[in-house]
Every structure is written in structure tokens, then in C-alpha cells.
Amino acid sequence: MLGARAQGGWRALRRCSSLPRAVRLRVREALGTREAVDAVRVQGWVRSVRSQKEVLFLHINDGSSLEHLQVVANPNLENRDLTFGSAVEVQGKLVKSPHRKQNMELQAETIRVVGPCDIWSFPLKMKERHPLEYVRQFPHLRCRNNTLGSLLRIRSEATAAIHSFFQDNGYVHIHTPIITSNDCEGAGELFQIEASSEVRESAEKTHFFNVPAFLTVSGQLHLEVMAGAFTHVFTFGPTFRAENSQSRRHLAEFYMVEAELSFTESLQDIMQVMEDLFKTVTSTVLSKCPHDVELFHKYVAPAQKTKDRLEQILKNKFVTISYSEAVEILKQASQTFTFKPEWGRDLQTEHEKYLVKHCGEVPVFVINYPYDLKPFYMRDNEDGPQHTVAAVDLLVPGIGELCGGSLREERLPFLESRLQRLGLTDTYQWYLDLRKFGSVPHGGFGMGFERYLQYILGVDNIKDVIPFPRFSHSCLL
């Protein structure tokens, strides 16, 4: 019988003998290597093929980097399946590249085609800069386009930065439900959920959940429940709006970042978190994805001068004006609006864009909206004669509203009175309970993730910042 130490050594020896001789590297890792490596293995997809008499050049990419890795090989390694779009595994030596634009290159010893690609029927073509409108036709293939590849890396980094921001500031992440019975009091048109069998059966039957159920339009009310036990909470998940619009501004499904803060009586506290979140996430994306962001700023939206604008915004404090001040600015404007600005009416996108321009093309907080414009849960300012609530919208250049938030009405009598006038007392009895048992002043906000990406990248159509254009005219995946 072998002793324990001997058995451990034998197992280690077996593991070592089974390890592949070549080190597997991702393209990003290979490009970042400073020293030559004798035996490496890189897997990815061919982005270009150039065959000469004495040498074969490939560029391969695995999605880890916008930049491709150049492969230099003997022409004898070429075969008919080695084409643009094919999946390959290359083994060889990683060496310093003689070209200034690339640090390292791979001298291939073997090239194995893992998956061939029919270049004649493949809709993406080598070295062709396809417009976003074109690749939108192919939701199942468009991630292989450079622009969409950059977008997905940016989304990934921005998502991680949002989570890091909240966790670093002591927030608890809450998974709010996607299927819900509340509509967050008019936050948007609803998608109602029914089991497939229910659609075929009589309308007189009971619902699957015993009550009507919908896809969520906001996690706010669920976050408010959690804010009764945790002082700082946030959620980041999908939300749905059944607005029948194919405009460049609307999505049926999008991601929403939402947060609630307990023990706060100041709208300024909410606004500070909104500003800090925006600046922290944007700074992180610019520092971690410089080449991906540059692709958008240089080729997708060069006229927007988005990079310069973002750098200025990150250095300066956001502007704050009241809703009443905003209306007066709009009334005095020389511009003719489609919707006439009047106190007591909601601000339209054209108004929001003008206000941002008027304030110097910087983000603008608009605070204290009319009482009758906003949902029941927003805190009454008890002012007059123009009755307002402690609400805030963050407006940004070229987009309009990016974030919306408010202090929540924590005073039971005020909330009971308003729900009674709206005929919603029975529906929101559970919400009233939150004010009966340890209620505290609190507030929160929400930010549309895709709209945020649309702004920092300068993209005109919001459908170009989502992984899959599911609810477009072209395709439902």
C-alpha cells in the first residue's frame, strides 16, 4: 500500500502528465503578453484571410477584445475550409510582432478548422463596415459584427460597474419579481400573462395565479418593502412596457437600475446618488473599454462629439432647476414647440432637450413636479398655490429623461387620503401597512440601462444597444 504522501505525489504526477503541452490563451491575453511563449493555443473565429506565396496571414478573434490577433503561418497549413467566419484552433509560438500596431503575433504550427463557414451565404462580409440598420436584420448573427461585439463588452463592464457601485456603498441587491400583480400605478402599459391553456379556455375560468398577472414595469414597490428592513437596497433587472411604438426611443423589454434609501428626508440625497452612479459607471466604462467606446464615438456617432461632452460632464456638477423654472424657460424660448409648455402639463422630449441645451448641454435635474402629474407614492411638498411633490427627473443632452425618482410619502394620513381619492385603498392595503409598522422617510430612483448606453455611446436608435432586437419588425427569437 502506498502512503498518503506517495499517493498524493502519484495523483499530482498523473495530473501533470494529462495537462496539454500548449498554454491556452484568449486573444486579449495573447495581445497583452509582454514576453514570447513557446507553446500556446488560441481558439476563435477568422476575421480575415490573406494568402501569399510564402506566407499565410490570419486575423482571429474570440470576443475578448476589439483587436484581432494576427496569425502567421506556412501556406501549407491553408485548406478550403479556412475562410472568413470559420471557427479555428491555432497552436504555435507567441512572439513579438514587427508591426507597430500589434504587440504580439502567433506563429502557427498547426491550424485546425473546428467549424467551417459558408462565406457565400454568410450575410457578414470580410473587411466590410456594415451599417447598424443592415445587421439589425440578423439578430442571431449580428454579435459577430465588430460594432455589436464592442457594445456587448461595454454592456458587460457597465453592468459590473453598476453592481460594484452599489455594493461598495453598502446596498443590498434584491431580486424583484418579473411576474407581478401591481402596475406601479401607471408606470407604463402592461403585458398581461396567461397560461397557454387559459387562452383557449373560457374567459370565466380562474386565473393561473388567482389574480391578473403582468410582466413588471418597475421593481420600485417591491424595493420599498425591502427598504423597511434594509436601509439601502437596489435591483437591476428586466422590465417591460407594452407601448405599441417602433420609434428609436422605445423598447418593449429593457433593463432598469432602481434603488431605495431609507432614513432620508432630502431630495438632494437621492440626486447625489444618481449623479455619483452616472459618473462612476461612465468613468469605469471609459477606462476599461477605451477602444470599444472609441469605435462608437469615431464611426457610429462622430458628429455627436460624445467623448468630449462626457469628459466635460464628469468634471462638472449637474445643474438643478425646479419644474416651475423649467416651464418659464420654455415659455420664453424663441423655439416653437409641438406641445405648448404650460404649468401642470408633463414635459415632453422636445422640452427636455431644450432645457438641457439652455443650461449649457450638461445634465439637468428638474425637481418639484405638480402634485396631479405624479403617482400616489410621491411625497407631498405641502406648498401652494402651485401644489407639488418631491419628485426629480435627470435630463441629459440628446436624450431627455434618463433617471426619475422622488421622496416617497411615508406619512400614513397623507397616503390614505390620496389612495381613497383615487379609489385604490383596497388594492394598496399592503402598501399602507408599510406605513403602520416602523415607517421612515425614504426615497429612490430608477435609470433605464439601455437609454444610459444610448447616451454615452451617442447611438441614435435605442434598438442598437440591446443584444437581441427581439420585438422589432424583422424577427422574434
Protein Blocks (a to p, Z undefined) as FASTA:
>chain_A
ZZfklmmmmmmmmmmmmpcfbdcddfklmmmpmbdcfbdcdddddfbdcddfkbccdddd
ehjafbdcdddddfklpcfklcghiacdddddddddfbfkbmbdcddfbdcdfbdcdfkl
mmbdghiacdfklmmmmmmlmmmpmklmmmmmmmmmmmmmmmmmmmmnopacddddfbdc
behloiaccdddddfklmmmcfkbccfklpacdddfbfklmmmmmmmmbfbdcddddddd
dbdcfbfkbcfbdcddddddehiabfklmmmmmmmmmmmmmmmmmmmmmmmmmmmmmmmm
mmnommmmmmmmmmpccddddfklmmmmmmmpmbdcfbdcdehiacdfklmmmmmmmnoo
pacddehiafklpcfklccehiafbdcddddddddehklpabdcddddfbfklmmmmmmm
nopmmmmmmmmmmmmnopacdddddddfklmmmmmnopablklmcfblfkackbcZZ
